[in-house]
Amino acid sequence: MAMGDLQDRLRPQGADLPHITLDVLPSSSSNPTMSSLRHHRIIIASLFLPTTAVLDDSNPPSPGELAQPSFISPTPNVRGPLSRAAGPLKSIVEDLKDKSRGVTPSVTPRAEPANPFSFPGLTLPTVTNNASDNATTNSLMDVLAQATNGTTTNGMGAGANGTRRHQTTHSNSHAGQTRVQRRTTRSSAQRTPSRSLSSTRHDPSSHSQRWHIESNPHCNGGLKNAVESMGGRLRRKLWVGTLGTNTDGLRESLRRSMEWRMRDEGTGVPVWIPDAEFASCYDEFCHQVLWPCLHYAIPDAPKTKSFYESAAFKQYVAVNQRFADAIAAAYTDGDIVWVNDYHLMLLPAMLRARLPGAPIGFFMHVAFPSSEIFRCLSVREDLLRGVLGADLIGFQTANYGRHFRQTVARILGAEALPKGVQMDDHFVDVGVFPMGIDVGSLTEKKRDPEVAEWVQSLRQRYAGMKIIVGRDKLDGIQGVRHKIQAFEAFLDKYPEFQGKVVLIQVALQTTEENEAQGGVADVVSHLNSRFSTLTYQPVVFLHTQDLTFSQYLALLTVADAFVVTSLREGMALRTHEFVECQEERHRPLILSEFTGSYSYSGFRSCIPINPWDKRMTAKAIHQALTMSDEEALSRWEDLHSHVVTQSAQAFVTSFLVRCLRANIEHLQGDAVAVAQLDVQRVLPRYRHSQKRLLLVDFEGTMWQRDLRTIASGVFDPPEEALRLLNRLADDPRNDVWLLSGLQVQGAMDSVAKKAPKIGIVAENGCFLKTRDGRGGESAWISMVANFNLTWKAPCLEILNYFTERTPGSFVEERAASVVWRFWTDPEEPLSDLQWARRQAAEAQNHIFDSLGERYGLRIIPGQNSFLVLPNNISRSTAVGAILHPGGPAHSPLATRAAWLAPEASEAEGAPDVDFVLAVGKDEKLMRRLNELDNAETVSTGNKGTDAKWKLGPEGVVQALWRFAEAK
């Protein structure tokens, strides 16, 4: 008999859906997961579209001209100009770039020599441009290009003039003129001032209506690459997002033209947001409030007020509403809506209000903090309720998912289960979906001849030296400052490596404010001033704008170690790229324990570090540089196995299939479709059945207990209910069971004496008692006899602590469970109730954190109390034992619990009960019994239900009397 619904609810996150890699997905429609997705269009909502519209007056320069990046000022002694290739340009770091950063480069640490990497005997050419006729400063890659090609032209790709050129990471076009720019650069003498929102708006009278589409440098690169990796298996998709440029100055006709063309070409639907509104939402709320909070960074004064009382939340709501309007207008039946990241946390609930039956999934691409951090947000409830409008909420790691469930339980008082969150009127699935990279695409790009040329050049330049590579944003969360300090400690502790090791740090774009908080420039200047010589500089900074994709892959290939020192991060996909680029050399990975990648067993073969401990990191660097080839190969094989298994294709497939399945399950359990119990329709089956099983909840169904009598310990069950149970049990064809959460002693044992012909389940399944037989009164059977109940003492200690601080509350200790009643007097002021509920949420959080996982406990919140009991015990499991072959449902007069014997098996035979009637509020029990063809399930709760019928508690006794009097 299939009884797996409870196990499915309690199954660990992500365990119910196998990860599917690209190699095992057949191309035919016979694959059930892929064929199911082919019948649905996927609407992908992300703050930035993967492509953007650029006016033709800002086209990339022709191959024959050298274009100067917009961030380089026309002054001498700065980086030389970089060549640009024609056409749309693709970022090298799309998979890891934060969606919330502009494209202007990070400030280069001061005191960096103009040209510390010139080859011995190599005369550097002078690059002439409009800025300066004497500019001779060249980046590392400029020097390498000239050394390799013997030309004075930067780059490696063939241009119109016959010189070789390469494509850089950003074009000199309007795609780079984004809404989010640095407000002021610290080195203003070397760079042009950043453009403000108003200064970069288009003047409709100054340009033609011609425009083109190119890659959006601000888009979520990891998401874009993952979706594109699906290829033809995900043909029907529609992106919804912003262009990433200022749009206030665009004519209405031009906007409509962009909308239609981008939608026809399948690139997406632009969401038009006023520039000032977008800037307030994006710069202030997303960057200064949400981003720090999600990464465990609570700001100190003077930013505290902006964190707790951010006025920009109004703009955040407005931006989410504009997305909801755009998606609702584009939605058609059968579409799956996929909402991405923290910029759109309110969007799922907004869409649910307008599209009640739509499959909606939300995926958080960054970390999610513990409830202690998230509860500091003044808009915490709004954000949580917004996300909970989705059918499925996905996270990168199990820890982030657990933090979310605990936060919801603590702040909203909802029941948190391993599979999701049970709200008042619906269930929300919470799952883990580790993001990955497109291994096949990366392997193909590694074979580019340019990569081999750059590898050769780097090896020639750094012959006899060890190369350490890192790639991070320069904000405080990425831990670059900690990395530099650890590298300095390494050079101090192991002086034999001075002059023989170089750290090449690729700096991703970020805002100047975040960079200042990162505090990288001063530590780099200090380190370089200590260890630099005329021919050696220990730390080299390269900006993503200075690096091509081929050069980046070459760096990863020649690296002797890759270091990630993030203080908090989701999936560090750059580590996946490093692993795949080390297919021949197998050099080790140094990884922070606070990244999401480290939480997976495959990445435990890295060298783990605590980024706060610089001595530990220094020791890890030494271990990596001196590691034997045999050990390095063994570690790499484990890392490689994880990377190819948890691929981008597996991420997309598992998330969308789980979202669709969750939506179907939720629609099936919609309370609106459940009819009121029609006794007249059920009675014929009842009359003609020969063996019946009747399962009835006690408190809350047959008996409404007075809260004011609970504290006194008075137990006075209604005589009418007991008389009804005895009348039902008088029929020899009936096997009646009363299901209760009350303890045996002083409560259910007295019921057993007054109704000896019924079976009883007490303490929510912890104890069973069959009906009395001919041999006399039957004994109580413990379902938790082999359970470890030592958790009760510390649990009682915690609850007693909260009882002292919550007026009117008290603890009920039972044999195998504990109940805390935090509200018993309805006449008390409402403020006391709010305080009691806050205390209850705190108590649940403390119990779960300290005891829940250690002892396998389950917390069931109620309206005025919550229950703590072992995880694998419930009324549903008790009924499973009753229905077991050889159990009391088959042998009601048996005095031994044969169904509990280890040798007992469900395969011995199907239950011979031909009619089952269950009345109560336990949804797990309802779902379990619905698997039986002969079961009638009736819910008496006011939430959404999977039962076949609904019935108010006030009508239960009257309805059961009709069954009892049926002839």
N, C-alpha and C positions, 0 to 999 in steps of 0.2 A: 504494500500500500504506500503510495507516494505521500509523504508527510514532511516535505522539505521546506516549507515556507519559512518557518522559524529559523532553521539553519541558514536559509538564504539571507534573512535579515541580519543574522549575527555573523555572517561570513566576513572575514577581513576584507578591507577595501581593495578593489582591483583584482581579487582572487577569483571572481566569478567569470571573468572574461579573459581568455588566453591572449597573450600578446602575439600579434600576427606580423611577421616580417614581410618585406617586399618579395623575398625569394619564394615564399610559400603561398603567395596569393595567386591563384590561377586567373588567367585572363578571361575565362569563360564566365558566363552568368550563373553557372552552377554553384559558385560559391555563395552561401546564403548571406554572409555579411555584406559582401560587395554588391550582390544583386539587390539587396534591400536598399542600399544607398543609391543605386542607379535610378531608383524610382522616385527619388526626392531631390529637390534643389536645395542647396545649402546656402543660406544667407549668412555671411560672415561679417559680423559687426566688430570693427576695430577702429581706434581713434583716427588712424591714418590709413588711407588707401595704399595699396602696393604700388600704384602708379599715380602720377599727378599731371595736371594740364599746365603746359608752359607756353607763354606767348612767343610767337616766332621772332620777336625782336630780341629775345634772349636765347637764341639758338646756341648750342655749343660751337666753338670756333672750328674752322675748317682744318683738315689735317696739316695743311701747310703752314699754319701759324702757331706761335707759342702763346698760349693763353695764361695770363697770370691769375692765380687764385684771388678771390675777392677779399680774403682775409689778410693778404700781404700788402703792406702800405708801401707807397712809392718812396722809400728811404733806403739808403745803402746799409750794408752789413746786416742783412736779413737773409732768410732762406731764398735760394734762387727759385725762379719760376718753374712750375711743373708743367709738363706737356699734357695736353688733353686730347683724347680721341673723339672723333665725331660720333654723333648718335647718342642714344640714351645710355647712361653709364650706370653700372651696377656696383653697389657697395660691397667691399670685401668682408664686412662684418655684419651683414644684414641679420644673421641668425642670432647675434648676441646684443646688438645695439639696443640701448634702452629707448623705448618709444617716446620718452618724454624729454629728449635732449635736442638741442639745435645742432646745426652742422658746423658752427664755427669751432676751430680747434681749441684744445686745452692750452693753457699758457705753458710755454716751455720753461722748465726750471732755469733760473738765472745761472750765470757763470759757466755756461756751456761754451767751449771754444768754437770758433767759427768753423773749423774744419779739422776735427780730431782724427779723421779716418782716411787721410790721404795715403795712397800707396807709396812705398819707398821708390824713389826714382820717377814717380809719375807727376808730370806737370799738369796742374788743373787748369782747364780752359776758363776764360772769362766769359760769362754769360751776359750778353747785352740785351737790355730791354728798356722800355720807356721809363722805368723807375730809376735806374741808375746804370751808367755806362761802366761802372767800376765794381759792380756786385760780383763777388767771387765766392760767396758762401754757398756751399752745396751740401745737400743732405747726404746721408749714407748711401741711399739708393742712386742719387745723382752720380756720386763718385764711382759706384760699382758699374753703373751703366756706361760711363765713359771709359772705365778701365776695360770693360768687356768688349765694347764696340769700337773704341778708338775714335769716337766722334765727340763733337761738342754739343750734341743735341741730347737732351734728357729723353729717356724712354727706350723701348725695345720694339715697338710695333712699326711696321713700314708705313711711312707717311707719303704724302703726295710728292715730296721733294726727294724721295729716295732714302732718307734717313730712317732709322728704326725707332719706333715709338711704342709706348705702352699706355694702357688705359688706367687712369687714376680712379680714386674711389668716389669723387664727386665732380660733377660738371660745373663749369662756370656759367650757370644759367639761373633762371628764376626759381628753379627747384631748390636752389640753395638759399634763396631769400625767404626764410621761413618766419613763421609767427614768433617762434621762441628763439631769441638771440641773446647774446650777452648784453647786459646793459652798458657796461663800461669795462674795457680791458685794463689790466694793471699796467701793461707795457704799452701805453697808448702812443709812445713815441715810435714804436715799431709796427703798429697796426692801425688800420683805419678804425674809426669809431663804429660800433655796432649800429645797425639800422633799427630804428624804433618801428613800432607797428604803423604809425601814421606816415613815416618817411618812406616806407616801401610799398605803399598802396599804389595800385595801377591807376593811371589817369586815363579814362576812357577815350579822351580826345587825342592822346599821344600815341596810340598804337592801332594797328589794324585788327580785324576780327580773326586773323589767322593764328592758329595755335597748333601745338602738337602734344603728344603723350610721351612721357618718359618715366623711368623708374623713380619712385618716391624715396628719398634718402631717409625719411623719418619713420617709415612703416615698421611694423613688427616683423623683422627679418626672419626670425625663427618660425613664426606662424606662416609667413608667405612661402618660405622654402618647404615647409612641411606639406602645405596644401598643393604646391606645384609638384612635389614628389609623387603625388598620387597619379599624375598624368591623366590618361583617358578614363581611369577608374572613378574620377570625380569630375565628370564633364560639366554637370549643371551646378554652377555656383555663382553667387552674386556678392561682391564685396560692397560694404556700406561704410563710409568713413569720410574724413575731411581730406582736402588736397594738401594741407601742410603749408599753404601760402596764404598771404593776405588776399581777401576776396571782396572787401568793401567797395573797391573801386571798379569792379567788373560790372558791365552793363547786364541788365536782365536778359537781353537776347543772347549775349555771349554765355551766360550761365546755362540757359536752356540748351544751347548748342552743345556745350560740354556734357550736360546730362545725357542727352540723347546719343551722342557719339560714344561716350564711355560705356553706356549701358549696352548699346548695339555691339560694340567690340568686346563685351564681356569683361571689361576692366573694373567696373564698379559703378556705384551710385554715389555721387558726392553729396555730402550734407553741408548746407550753407549756414555758417555760424558767424555772426558779427565779430569782427576782429577783437574788439575790447572785451566782449563776453568770453570769447575763447581764451584770451590771454589771462583773464582773471581766474577762470576755471583751471587752466592748464598750469600757469606759472605759480599761482598762489595756492590753490587747494590741492591739486595733484602733487606738485613738487614740494611744497613747504609743509603740508599737513599729512596727506596720505602716504606718500613715499617714505618719509622718515618713520612713520608709525608702523608700516608694514615690515620695515627692516629694523625694528627694535630700537629706534632712535627717537627718544622723547626730548624735544628741544628745551634748553634752559632759557632763562630770561636773557634778552628782552623778547624772544620769539614765543614765549609761552602763551601770550594772549592770542596771537594769530593761530596758534595750534588749537586752543580750546574754544575760541570764539571767532572762527574764521567767517567773515562776511562773504567770502568767495563761494561758500557752499550754495548760495542762491544761483550763481552762474553755473556751478556744477550740475545743479538740478535742471537748469535751462538747457544745457548742452545735452544731457541725457534725454530730455524730452524731445529735442529736435531729432535725435537719433530714433526715438520711438516713432515719431511722425513719419520719418522716411521709411522705416522698415514696415510699418503698418500699411503704408501706401503701396509698397512693392510686394507685400506678402500675398501668396496664393495658397490654397489648400494643398497640403502635402509637403510644404517647405519645412526645413529644419533651420531654426535660428540659433546661431552660434555666437554668443557674446564673449568678448575677450578683454580681460585685464581690468585693473583697478580704476581706469578712467571711466568705466561704464557700469559701476556697481549698482546703480539705481535702475538701469535699463530693463532687467528681467521682470521686475514687478510692474513697470509701466507697460511692458508688452503683454503681460499676463492679464492686465485689466482690459486690454483692447482685443487680445487674441486668446480667449480662455482655453481653447483646445490645442494651441500650437505647441509643437515640441521645441522647448527652449533649453539650451545648455549654456552654462557660464563656466569659463576656464580662467583661473587666476595664474598668470604667468610668473608672478613674483612670489616671495615668501608670504606667509600669514603668521602673525605673532601669537603669543599666548594671550589668554583673556586678560591678564594683568596689564598688558600693554594696550590692547585694543579698547578696553573699557575706558581709557583716558580720553577717547574722542568724544566730543560733545554731540556729534551726530551719529553715534554708534548704532542706535536702533534703526535709524533710517537706512543706513548702509546695509545692515544685516537683513532687514525686511526686503530691501531691494533685490539683493542677491537671491533670497529664498523664493522669489517668484519663478525661478527656473525649475525644470524637472530634474536636472542634474547639475551639480557643482563639482568641478574638477580642480585638483591641486597637483603640484609637482611631486610631493612626497607624502607619505603616510602621516608624518608629524604635522605638516601643515593642515591636512584634513582633520586630524584629531584636535588641533588647536581651534579650528573653525567650529567643530561640533561642540566643544566645551564652551566656547565663547557664546554660541547661541543658547546653550543650556543655562549659562550663568546670567546673561543679560536679558534674554527673552523668556526664560523659564520653560523652554520646550524640552521634550525628551530626546536625548542624544543616543542613537544606536550606532553600532559599528558600521552599518551600511548607509546611514543618513540621519535625518532629523525628522521627528514626527511633530508636525505643527497641529493646530487645532482642527483644521479642515483639510489638510493634505499632508502627504509624505514627500520629502525632498531627498533624492539620492545624493550621496557625497562619495566621490570616488577618487582614486589616485591614477594619474596618467602621466608617466614620465615622458618628457619631451626628448626627442632625439634629432639626429641629423640625417640627411640623405647620403648614405654611405656610397651608393652607386655613383651619384653625381660628383661627389668629392674625389672618388677614385679616378674618374674620367678626367677631372681638372688637374689632378696631380701628374697626369701623363703629358701635359702640355710641354712642348720643348722649352718654353720660356722658364718654366719652373726649374728644369735641369740646368739651364744657363745660370740662373741666379744662385742655385745651390753651389755650382762650381765657383762662382765669383765669391760667395760668402766664405767658402772653405779656403780659398786662396787668400782672402783678406785676413781671416782669423786662424791661419795655420798655427798649430801649436797652442791654441787657446781654447778654453771651455766657454760655451755660450749658454747663458740662461735667458729664457724668453718669458715675458709676461704680457698680458693684454687686459687692460682694465680701464674703467673711467677713473678720473682723478678725484672723485668725491670721497667723503669719509667712509662710506659703507664698503667700498671695494678694497680697502685696506692697503693701498699702495704705499702710504707712509710707513705702515708696519713692515711691509716688504723691504723697503729701502733701509730701514733701521736694522732689520735682521741681516740684510746683506752686508751692512757695515760691521755688525757683530761677527759675521762669518770671516770677513777679511782680517779682523782683529784677532780672532781665535786661531785662525789658520793662516799665518802670514806667508806660508809657502805658496799660497794661491794669489798673492798680490801681484798684479801685472799679468796674470795668466787666466783670469776669469772676467768676462764682461756680461753685464745685465742689460739686455735690450728690452726696453719697456715700450710697448705700443700703447699710446694713450688714446682712448676713445673720447668722443666729444661729450661735453657736459657744460653746464652753465658756470659762469665765473663764480657765482655765489657758492655753489656746491664745491667748486674746485678750491676756493679759499678755505672752506671748512675741511677739506681733505688735507691741507697743510703739507703738500708734497714738495713744493719748490724749495723750501728752506732746507729740508733734510737732504735733497739731492745736491744742492750747492755745497752743503757741509761735507758730504761724503766725497764728492769730486775734488774739493779743495784739499782733502787729506791724502788721497791716493793717486791723483792724476799726475802724469808725467808728460813730456813732450810728445811721446808716441802712444800714450795709453790713457784712456778715460774709462773708469769702471762702470758708469751708468750712462746709457744712451737712450734718449727719448725720440720716438718716431710717432708722428700723428697719423691717424688713419687716412687723412687726406694726402699724406706723403707716400703712401704704400699702395701698391697694386695687389690684386689677389694672387698673382703668381709670386710676387715677392713675399707676401705673407705666408704662403705655403712653403716657400723655400726656407724662411726663417724657422718654421715649425719642423722642417725636415732636418736641418743642421743643428737644431737645439740639443744640448746635452741634458737639459732639464727644463721643465715648464712649471712655473710657480703661480699658484692662485692663493691669495691670502685674504679673501673676502671675509668681512666680519659677519655678513649675512647675505645669502643669495639663494635663488632658486636653482634651476639646472644650469650649471656652468658648461654650456655647449662648446666653448672654445677648448675645453679639455678633451671632448670627443674628437675634435678636429686634430688636436695634437696626437692623440693615440693613433689615428688612422695615418697621419703623416710619418709616424715612426714604424711603419711596417717593415723597414729594413734594419733600422738601428736599435729599436726597442728600448729607447732611453726612458728613465722613470718620470713619473708625474708627482709633483708635490702639491697636495690639495688641502685646503682648509676644511676642518671638521664641520664648519658652519655653512657649507654649501649643500644644496639639495642633492647633488650628484653623490656626495660621500655617503648618504643614507642608504644607497643601494649596494648590495653585497659585491657586485662586480667591481665597484670602484674601491673596495676595501684593500685592493692590491696596490694602491698608490702609497705614497709616503705621507701619512696624515700629520697635520700640524695644528696647533692652536695659534692663530695669528697674533694673539695678545702676548705670547711667550716668544720673544725674539731669539732667545738662546736655543729654544727647541727648533725654531725655523732655521737658524744657522746650522745646527747639527744636521737637520734634514737636507740642507743644501750640500753639506760635506758628504753625507751618505749617498746622495744622488750622483755626485761627481765621481765618487770612488767605487760605485757599485759594480760588481762583476757582471759580465755579459750573461752568465747563466741565470743569475737572480733577476736581472733586468728582463730577460726573455720570459721567465715564468710570470712575473708581474704583468708584463704587457699582454700576454695571452689572456689573462683574466679580464683585463680592461677591454681588450678588443672584442671578446665574446659579448660583453655587455653592450658595447656600442652598436654592434651589428644586430643584436636582438632587440634592443629598445630603440628602434629606428623611428624616423619621422613618419613613415607609412603606418607603423604600428600605433603610433600616437593618434593620428587622425582617425584611423579605422576604429580603434577601440572606443574613443570618445564619442564619435557620432553614432555608432551602433548602440552603445550603452544609453545615450540620450534618447534615441528613438524607442528603445525597449522600456525605459523608465516612463516615457510619456504614455505609452500604450497601457502599462500597468496602472498608472494614475487615472487614466480615463476610465478604465474598467472599474476602478474603485470609487468613482464619482458618486457622492451621496445623492445628487439630484436624480439619478436614474434609479434609485432604490425605492421601491413602493412600500406603502404601509402594509403590515401583515394582514392578509385576508384569511382568517381562520377557516372560513367556509370552503376555500380552495384546498387547504391542507388537510382538513379533517378526513376526507375519503381515504387518503393514503394511510393516515393514522389508524382508521378503523380496520382496514384490510391487512395490516401488517401483523406478523406473528411474534416478532421480537423487536422491541423498541428500546432505544437509548435516549433518555431525556437528560440534558445538561443545562442547569439553570444557575445563573449567578445569584448570590445572596444579597450582600449589601450593594446598594445603588440600583438594584433591579427589583428584587422582591421586597426589599426592606430599605427604607430611607432612614439612616441613622441620624439621630439628633446630635449635632456637634457638641452641644453643651453638656451632654451626659458622658462624653468619651473620657474626659479628664477624671471624672469620678470613678471610673472603672465599672460603672453599672452596665450590665449586659441583660437586656430584656427584649428578646426577639418577639416579633408579633405572632400571636397565637393563630391568626388567620393564615399566615404563610405556612406555618408548620402543619396546620390541619389540611391545607391544600397538598403539601408534599406527601403526607400520609395517605391521602385519598388517591393520588397518582400511583403511589407505591403499592396500594392494595390490588391493583390489576397485575396478575402474574406475568403478563406480557411486557410489563414496563420495568426497566432498570433505571431508577432515578438517582441522579448524582447532583449534589449541591456544591457549587464551587464558591469558595470564600477566601478572603485574604486574612481573616482573623486567626488568632492563635488557637491552639487546641485547648490548653488549660484555661478554664474559666470562661470559655466561649463556645467553641464548636463541640466540646465534649458534652455540654449540656444540651445542645441541639441533637446530638446523637442519641441521648437518652429519651428525648421527647419524640424523635422520629427514627426509630430503630430499623425501619425497613428501607432506608435510603443509604446510598454511599455518599461520602463526604470527602472533598478536597480542601485542606486547610493550608493557611500561610502561602497562598498562591502557588500551590503545587509541591510544597516541601513535605507534606504529610497526606496519606491516604487512609481511609477507613471504609471497608466494604460493609454491605448490609449484614446485619446479624443473621447467623445461620441456625441450624438445628442444634449445633453444639454449644450455643450460647452467644454471648456478645463477642464480636470480632475486635481485634486489636488494631491500634494505629500503626501504620507502616511508614517508616521514615524514608523519603526519597533522597535525603542528604546524609545518610549514615556515613558514607565514605568521603564526605566533603571536609575540607579544612575550614573550620569556623573560628579560627583564632583571630580573624579580622574584626570580630564583634567588639572586642575590648577597646582597640584604638578608635573604632568607629563611634562607640558610645562616648569616648572621651571628647571627640570632636563635637558631637551633638550636644553634650552637656555644656561645652564652652559656649555654643550659640544659644542654648536654652537660657543661660544666665543673662544674655543680652537681648532676648526677645520676649517681651511680656506676654504671658498667657500660653507660651509654647511648652511642650513636654515631649518626652521620649517614650515610645512603646518598645520595649525589648521583648522579642519573641524567641522561640527556640532556634530558628535558623534564619531570621531576618530581623530588621530593625526599621521602625517607622518614626519619623519626626513630624509631629503635629505642630505646625507653626502658627495656625490660626483656628480658633475654636469658638469665638464669640462674634456673631454677625453684627451685634450692636455696637462694637467698638468703632472708633473713628476710622475713616478711610486712610488717614495718614499712617495709622498703626498697621494696617494691612499692607500698604506699600513698603513700609519698613520690614515687615515680616517676610515679604516676598524677596526683598533684596538679601536678607539674611539667609533665606532658604537657598537662593542661588549661590551665595558664598559657601554655604555648608556643602552643597553638592559638589562644587568645584574642589574644595579641600579633600573631600572623601575620594573623589575620582582620582585626583592627582596623587594622593599618598597611598591609597589602598586599591583603587579600581583595577589597574592592570596587574598589580602584584598578586592579588587574590582572585581575579576574575569576577568582579562584582558588577551588578547591574543596578542602575538607579532609575526608578519610575516616578516621575513627578506627577502630583495630583493637584487639584484646585486649592486644597488647604493643607497638604502634607506631601511627603515623598517617602518612598519605600526603597530600602537597600537590601538586596538579596543576591545569592549566587547567580552567575551569568546564565548557566544552562538549566535553570529551573523556572518554570512558569506553569500556568494552568494548561497551556497547550501541551507541554511535555507530559503533564500528569494524565491528560486525556489520551495521549499517545500510548501510555502504559496501560490504561484501561482498555483500549481497543486492541492491544497486542494479543495475538493468538495465545491462548492459555491464561489470559488476564481475566479480571473480574467481569468484563462484559460477556465473556464466554462461559465462565464458571462463577457466577455470582455468589454461590454458596461456599466457595473455596476459602480456606482459612490461611493458606500460604500464598505468598506473592510470587507465584511461578513465573509471572511475566517479567520479573526483575532478575531472574537467573541468567548468568552469563551465556549459558547454552541456548537460551531462548532465541528464536529467529522469526522475523516477520514472514519469512518464506514458507513457514509451515502451513499457512493457509490464509485466505481472506476472511475478514470478520463476517460472521453469519447474521449480524444485525441488519434487518431490512428496513428500519426507519430510525433516523437520528434527528432530534430536535434540540438545537442549542439556542439559548436565550441569554444574552449578556453583552458586556462591553469590550471583552478581550478580542482585539482585532486579529491577533496572531492565531487564536483558536478558530475564529471565523474563517480565516484563509485556509487553515489546515483542514477543516471539515468540509469546505467547499470542494475539495478534491474527491469527496465521496459522492457517488451518484444519488444515494438515497438520503442525503442530508438536507435539512431545512435550517438555515441559519438566520437568526433574528438579532439585530443590533439594537440596544437600548441607549446607546451613546448619542451625543449631539455633534460628533465629528464625522468626517467622511468615513465610509465603511465599505468593506468588501463583502458584507453579508448580503443574502438574497432578499431580506426583508428588514424593515425598520419598525420599531414600536417604542412609544414613550414608556418610561418606567411606571407611570401611573396606570397604564393599561395592561401590565404584565399579569397580575393576579387574575383579573377578569378573563383574559384570554386563556390562561392555563386551566381555569375552572371549566371552560368549554371542552377542553381535551379530557379533563378528568371525568366529566359527566357524559362523554360520548359513549354510545353503545355499539 
